[in-house]
Amino acid sequence: MTLSIPELPLLTLSDDELALVQMLRADMMRDRWALQLRDAYFNGEQLIRDLGISIPPQLRGLHTVIGWPRVGVESLEERLDLEAFRWADGSDSGELAEIAEANDLFDESSLAHLDALVYGREYLAVGSGGCGTDECPPLITAESPLDMTLLWDARLRVGTAALRECAADSYIDADPEQRMLVLYLPDQTVMAVPSPSGGWEVVDRDMHGLGIVPVVRMANRQRTADRVGRSEITPEVMSITDAACRRLMGMEVAAEFFGAPARYILGASEAAFQDAEGNAKSAWETYIGRVLALERDEDGAVPTVGQFPAHDPTGMTKIIDLYARIMSSQFGLPPHMLGYTTDNPASADAIRSTEAKLVKRSERRIRRFGAAWQQAMRLALWVRDGEPPDKARRIETVFRNPATPTVAAQVDATVKLVQAGVLPADSNVTLEMAGFTEAQRQRIAVDRRRTAGRVGSSALMDRLAEIGANAGTGASPEPSEADVGVDDLG
């Protein structure tokens, strides 16, 4: 007879887990400075490198900001509106909507997309809800790459381990200043806090047994040799931003020193620059004072008065316009979004033509980010049901159309497809092509069922009334095609 001894969870990290934590922390800390630099450019908090030539020491503390990185990133993110999750086979998607609503994904998705564009990547972590009941929906959270990293297997296209460093009070009742590590492994999730004696003390082990790491990376601008992703705030964008800020600084300096035109007076006596008591006037008093009322000299000649041309900022504004055009090509934005305008306003067709690149970039991001949301939703179903969902059933993410077509053009194209018999008039695809949102399409479907029910009820009541009237007169009505199947009502 053999006794079965239960295996107790380790209270400390194993040697392999500790080595993995050290490697992942080093990877996260190595990239943090570059991520914070992009964040500074997005928030307008970057430090502009002064060339030390034209800026006097007194004005080096003046900080100029130009918000082109924010405009470029937000213009792309504003076109990535996640609206719904649904099964590709057209079956009821209520369970997907329930998980999405419980995690507020339609609002949280904009935060995840913005971080992915700024930092180059974002992480979606999936876990149990933690409410203590089986009916609690799974939890999907968007995590910043400043606090999280993922070890990626490029051949299998899955993560092998992930690490998140956060405040301990977000998981357990602990000191808010205490840091905590969350190690995601294929078979378990380990939570550990610093031990008073050194090292890490495990506070919880979630033995989920999924066989995969429940973390999805939402990467931006991937390449085959770089699966981590790249930020939209590229070195070119940062360089042009710095140059434009220096030109703005130059305009500030020129306004201080050369904004007021310099005057000159030739042949005036020293008394013209003294007050009534014989004291010399300051430079400002001399400039704004009544120095033009000058006396003739001893020879009777009138002093010559004139002024030098004032500083013209047109040259610098033209350079800033040039930078705006260069920046618009980097972001794929119409120049007017960055403040560059011309005397002749662009037509509607010209504006749509300039937005073509922005629309295409948005469609590419929808494809990449949508795949990450699909993986996160499949993981959530796996956590909820305890088994992986059927691979034959594909999940679709519904995004709003990133283009800016007119409502009339959308409706006209949809009507032509319906009239040609390509689309049925009552199809959900027809409503989607016409530009209706997911919530509007659901309300239209409810209204259609309600209208169909009223029409059917009204026809039935009319037929019953007709049968009752004929029964009262003794007449036997001739059955019509519509009466087939209602013989039991006669």
Secondary structure as GFF3:
##gff-version 3
##sequence-region A 1 490
A	DSSP	alpha_helix	15	43	.	.	.	ID=ss1
A	DSSP	three_ten_helix	57	59	.	.	.	ID=ss2
A	DSSP	alpha_helix	68	77	.	.	.	ID=ss3
A	DSSP	beta_strand	82	87	.	.	.	ID=ss4
A	DSSP	alpha_helix	94	102	.	.	.	ID=ss5
A	DSSP	alpha_helix	105	119	.	.	.	ID=ss6
A	DSSP	beta_strand	121	127	.	.	.	ID=ss7
A	DSSP	beta_strand	139	143	.	.	.	ID=ss8
A	DSSP	beta_strand	148	153	.	.	.	ID=ss9
A	DSSP	beta_strand	158	167	.	.	.	ID=ss10
A	DSSP	three_ten_helix	168	170	.	.	.	ID=ss11
A	DSSP	beta_strand	179	184	.	.	.	ID=ss12
A	DSSP	beta_strand	189	194	.	.	.	ID=ss13
A	DSSP	beta_strand	200	206	.	.	.	ID=ss14
A	DSSP	beta_strand	215	219	.	.	.	ID=ss15
A	DSSP	alpha_helix	235	258	.	.	.	ID=ss16
A	DSSP	beta_strand	263	266	.	.	.	ID=ss17
A	DSSP	three_ten_helix	270	273	.	.	.	ID=ss18
A	DSSP	alpha_helix	283	288	.	.	.	ID=ss19
A	DSSP	beta_strand	304	307	.	.	.	ID=ss20
A	DSSP	alpha_helix	314	331	.	.	.	ID=ss21
A	DSSP	three_ten_helix	335	338	.	.	.	ID=ss22
A	DSSP	alpha_helix	348	354	.	.	.	ID=ss23
A	DSSP	alpha_helix	356	385	.	.	.	ID=ss24
A	DSSP	beta_strand	395	399	.	.	.	ID=ss25
A	DSSP	alpha_helix	407	419	.	.	.	ID=ss26
A	DSSP	alpha_helix	428	433	.	.	.	ID=ss27
A	DSSP	alpha_helix	438	473	.	.	.	ID=ss28
A	DSSP	three_ten_helix	481	483	.	.	.	ID=ss29
A	DSSP	three_ten_helix	487	489	.	.	.	ID=ss30
###
